[in-house]
Amino acid sequence: MAGKGRLLLTGGTGMVGRNIRAHPAARDWTVLAPGSAELDLTDAAAVEAFLDRHRPDMVIHAAGRVGGIQANMAHPVAFLDQNLAMGRNLVMAAHRTGVRKLLNLASTCMYPRAAPNPLREEMVLTGELEPTNEGYALAKIVTMRLCDYIRREDEAAQYKTLIPCNLYGLHDKFDPKHSHLVPAIIHKVHEAKVQGLESVEIWGDGTARREFMFAGDLADAVWKAAAGIDTLPGAMNIGLGHDHTINDYYATVAEVVGWTGRFTHDLSKPVGMKQKLCATDRQAAWGWSAPTALRDGIAQTYRHYLEHHAA
């Protein structure tokens, strides 16, 4: 067994989980990362039996049913029910089997749709949620609150929540039907270069602002938290503390890819929220900041794309 003990990581085959497992700090732990075929997190009895059998010293919950706006709108029952079951089953089983340390990874979708920027942790549950992903957000809020309540009843339980901003990076999804903004731009601009296209279209005027952090940086924060979970507040954003325009992301990707065409804007297309930026006051007081600059993160992600996804 590695020096710091045994650790159960859920969602170990997803983008976040794979980045957590690839971080050098993972070598300090014996990491159990069962896939869904080995451990169905929606099966409460199976989750408790797994924890009772393996007795991890710590749990990191990074699993979840995730998807874009269309998927969330089409399947709200599944997004609420499955994510709620995963969070509740894992947190309650950990508590019942004596796990003292649990790190829960949440989402900025928990913040009210009309909350002012930057988004501060105390704003959760102060307003109406974004309707398009309300089910997913409710499940994440309940899991976070369950951790809060367990800490309230059991002073020895270190059950804490990190709230990451939007992510991109290695092991991302690049298929345009399933990808988020940054991997979608990488695929789009790469295809423009390969096909010799002179222009690439951007939806809207490109001035909407987004905060995207390199997934490897989240992994770095997660392992710092694992090493000193008692130093964490109950809930804490993990983000950059600054954002970029959509135009900035396209320009940076074009520079990395080496495409020298021009961008056009389709003002008839939807652009979503104008801004969604996390406050990082608690994170700064905790002593951590994201180390990867945008261009460096996109360059690493593009190399991964070329190796594993480009035709």
C-alpha positions in Angstrom: 0.0 0.0 0.0 1.3 3.5 -0.9 2.3 5.8 2.0 -0.9 7.8 2.4 -3.3 4.9 2.3 -6.1 3.5 0.2 -8.3 5.9 -1.8 -11.5 5.2 -3.7 -11.9 7.4 -6.8 -15.3 7.3 -8.6 -15.5 8.4 -12.2 -12.0 7.2 -12.7 -12.5 6.6 -16.5 -13.9 10.1 -17.2 -11.9 13.2 -18.2 -11.6 14.4 -14.6 -10.9 11.0 -13.2 -8.2 10.1 -15.7 -6.4 13.4 -15.1 -6.6 12.8 -11.3 -5.1 9.3 -11.8 -2.3 10.6 -14.1 -1.1 13.3 -11.6 2.2 12.4 -9.9 0.6 12.7 -6.4 -1.5 9.6 -7.2 1.6 7.5 -6.6 1.4 8.4 -2.9 -1.9 6.4 -2.6 -3.3 3.0 -3.5 -6.0 4.2 -5.8 -9.1 2.1 -6.4 -10.9 3.3 -9.5 -13.7 0.8 -10.3 -15.6 1.3 -13.6 -19.4 1.1 -13.6 -19.3 -2.6 -14.6 -17.4 -3.3 -11.4 -19.3 -0.9 -9.1 -22.8 0.5 -9.9 -23.0 3.7 -7.9 -26.8 3.8 -8.3 -27.0 0.5 -6.3 -26.9 1.5 -2.7 -26.3 -2.1 -1.4 -23.4 -2.7 -3.8 -21.8 0.6 -2.9 -21.9 -0.1 0.8 -20.6 -3.6 0.3 -17.7 -2.3 -1.8 -16.7 0.2 0.9 -17.1 -2.3 3.7 -14.9 -4.8 1.8 -12.1 -2.3 0.8 -12.2 0.1 3.7 -10.7 3.1 1.9 -9.0 5.8 4.0 -10.5 8.5 1.7 -13.1 8.8 -1.1 -13.0 11.3 -4.0 -16.4 11.5 -5.8 -15.8 12.5 -9.4 -18.5 10.3 -11.1 -21.7 11.5 -12.6 -24.0 11.4 -15.6 -23.0 14.4 -17.6 -24.0 15.9 -20.9 -24.8 19.1 -22.8 -27.9 21.2 -22.8 -29.8 19.0 -25.3 -29.1 15.8 -23.2 -30.1 17.6 -20.0 -33.3 18.9 -21.5 -34.2 15.5 -23.1 -33.6 13.4 -20.0 -34.1 15.4 -16.9 -35.4 12.4 -14.9 -32.2 10.5 -15.5 -29.9 13.4 -14.8 -31.6 14.1 -11.5 -32.3 10.5 -10.4 -28.9 8.9 -11.4 -26.7 11.8 -10.1 -28.7 12.0 -6.9 -28.5 8.2 -6.3 -24.7 8.2 -7.0 -24.0 11.0 -4.6 -26.4 9.9 -1.8 -25.3 6.2 -2.0 -21.6 7.0 -1.9 -21.7 9.6 0.8 -24.0 7.6 3.1 -22.1 4.4 2.6 -18.8 6.1 3.3 -20.3 7.6 6.5 -21.8 4.2 7.6 -18.5 2.3 7.0 -16.4 4.8 8.9 -14.7 6.7 6.1 -13.5 10.0 7.7 -12.4 11.9 4.6 -14.5 12.5 1.5 -13.9 15.0 -1.2 -17.0 15.7 -3.4 -16.6 17.3 -6.8 -19.6 19.5 -7.7 -20.4 21.9 -10.5 -20.9 25.6 -11.0 -24.4 24.8 -12.4 -25.5 24.8 -8.8 -25.4 28.6 -8.8 -28.6 30.5 -9.5 -29.0 31.5 -13.1 -29.3 35.2 -12.2 -26.5 35.3 -9.6 -24.0 38.2 -10.1 -20.5 37.5 -11.2 -18.1 36.5 -9.7 -20.0 33.5 -8.3 -19.4 33.1 -4.6 -19.9 29.9 -2.7 -22.6 31.4 -0.3 -24.8 32.1 -3.4 -25.9 28.4 -3.7 -29.6 28.1 -3.0 -30.3 31.8 -3.1 -32.2 31.8 -6.4 -33.8 29.9 -9.3 -31.5 27.5 -11.2 -30.9 27.4 -14.9 -33.9 25.4 -16.2 -31.9 23.5 -18.9 -29.8 21.6 -16.4 -31.9 22.0 -13.2 -32.1 18.2 -12.5 -28.3 17.8 -12.6 -27.9 20.9 -10.5 -30.4 19.7 -7.9 -28.6 16.4 -7.5 -25.2 18.2 -7.0 -26.7 20.6 -4.4 -28.2 17.7 -2.4 -24.9 15.8 -2.4 -23.1 18.9 -1.2 -25.7 19.6 1.5 -25.5 16.0 2.6 -21.8 16.4 3.2 -22.5 19.6 5.1 -25.0 17.9 7.4 -22.7 15.0 8.1 -20.0 17.4 9.2 -22.6 19.2 11.4 -23.5 16.0 13.1 -20.1 14.4 13.2 -17.1 16.7 14.0 -14.6 14.0 13.0 -16.0 13.7 9.4 -14.1 15.7 6.9 -16.7 15.7 4.1 -15.9 18.7 1.8 -17.0 19.9 -1.6 -14.9 21.5 -4.5 -16.8 23.4 -7.1 -14.8 23.5 -10.4 -15.3 26.0 -13.1 -15.6 24.7 -16.8 -12.8 22.3 -17.8 -11.0 21.2 -20.9 -7.9 19.1 -21.4 -6.5 15.6 -22.0 -9.1 12.9 -22.4 -11.8 15.4 -23.3 -14.6 14.7 -25.8 -13.9 16.1 -29.2 -16.9 14.8 -31.1 -18.9 18.0 -32.0 -22.2 16.2 -31.0 -20.9 15.8 -27.4 -18.0 18.2 -26.9 -18.0 21.5 -24.9 -16.6 24.8 -26.1 -12.8 24.4 -26.1 -12.5 20.8 -27.5 -15.2 21.8 -30.1 -13.1 24.8 -31.2 -10.0 22.6 -31.4 -11.7 20.1 -33.7 -13.3 22.8 -35.8 -10.1 24.8 -36.4 -8.1 21.7 -37.0 -10.6 20.5 -39.7 -10.4 24.0 -41.2 -6.6 23.7 -41.5 -6.8 20.2 -42.9 -9.5 21.1 -45.5 -7.8 24.4 -46.4 -10.8 26.5 -45.4 -10.3 30.3 -45.5 -12.9 31.0 -42.7 -14.4 29.6 -39.6 -17.8 30.7 -38.2 -18.3 31.7 -34.6 -21.8 31.8 -33.1 -22.8 35.3 -31.9 -20.3 38.2 -31.8 -17.8 36.2 -29.7 -17.8 38.7 -26.8 -19.5 36.3 -24.3 -17.0 35.4 -21.6 -16.2 31.9 -20.3 -13.8 30.5 -17.6 -12.2 27.3 -18.8 -9.5 25.7 -16.6 -7.1 22.9 -17.7 -8.3 19.6 -16.2 -4.7 18.8 -15.1 -4.9 21.8 -12.8 -8.1 20.6 -11.2 -6.3 17.3 -10.5 -3.5 19.3 -8.9 -6.0 21.0 -6.6 -7.7 17.7 -5.8 -4.5 16.1 -4.6 -3.6 19.1 -2.5 -7.0 18.8 -1.0 -6.6 15.1 -0.4 -3.3 15.7 1.4 -4.9 18.4 3.7 -8.6 18.1 3.6 -8.9 19.5 7.1 -7.6 22.8 5.7 -10.5 23.1 3.3 -13.6 25.2 3.9 -16.9 23.2 3.5 -17.3 24.3 0.0 -14.8 26.0 -2.3 -14.7 27.1 -5.9 -11.7 25.9 -8.0 -11.1 28.2 -10.9 -8.9 30.8 -12.6 -10.4 33.9 -11.1 -10.5 35.4 -14.6 -12.1 34.6 -18.0 -11.7 35.0 -21.7 -14.0 35.9 -24.6 -15.1 33.3 -27.1 -13.1 35.2 -29.6 -10.0 34.8 -27.4 -10.4 31.0 -27.3 -10.8 30.8 -31.1 -7.7 33.0 -31.6 -5.6 31.0 -29.2 -6.6 27.7 -30.8 -5.9 29.1 -34.3 -2.4 30.1 -33.1 -1.7 26.7 -31.6 -3.1 24.8 -34.6 -1.3 27.0 -37.1 -4.4 28.0 -39.0 -4.2 31.5 -40.5 -7.7 32.0 -41.9 -10.3 34.5 -40.7 -13.3 34.3 -38.4 -16.8 35.2 -39.3 -19.7 35.8 -36.8 -23.3 34.5 -37.2 -25.3 36.9 -35.1 -28.5 34.9 -35.5 -27.1 32.0 -33.4 -27.6 31.6 -29.6 -24.7 32.4 -27.4 -26.0 31.6 -23.9 -25.0 33.5 -20.8 -22.8 36.5 -21.3 -20.5 35.5 -18.3 -20.1 32.8 -15.7 -17.0 33.5 -13.6 -16.1 31.9 -10.2 -14.9 33.9 -7.2 -11.6 32.5 -6.0 -11.2 34.3 -2.7 -11.4 31.1 -0.6 -9.1 29.3 -3.0 -6.5 32.1 -2.8 -6.7 32.0 1.0 -6.2 28.2 0.9 -3.0 28.9 -1.0 -3.6 27.5 -4.5 -3.9 28.9 -8.0 -4.1 27.2 -11.4 -0.6 26.9 -12.9 -1.4 26.3 -16.6 -1.7 29.3 -18.9 -4.4 29.1 -21.6 -2.0 28.7 -24.6 0.0 26.0 -22.8 -3.1 24.1 -21.8 -4.6 24.3 -25.3 -1.2 23.2 -26.8 -1.2 20.1 -24.5 -4.8 19.4 -25.4 -4.1 19.7 -29.1 -1.2 17.3 -29.0 -3.5 14.8 -27.2 -6.1 15.4 -29.9 -3.6 14.7 -32.7 -2.5 11.5 -31.1 -5.9 10.1 -30.2 -8.7 11.8 -32.2 -7.6 13.4 -35.4 -8.4 11.4 -38.6 
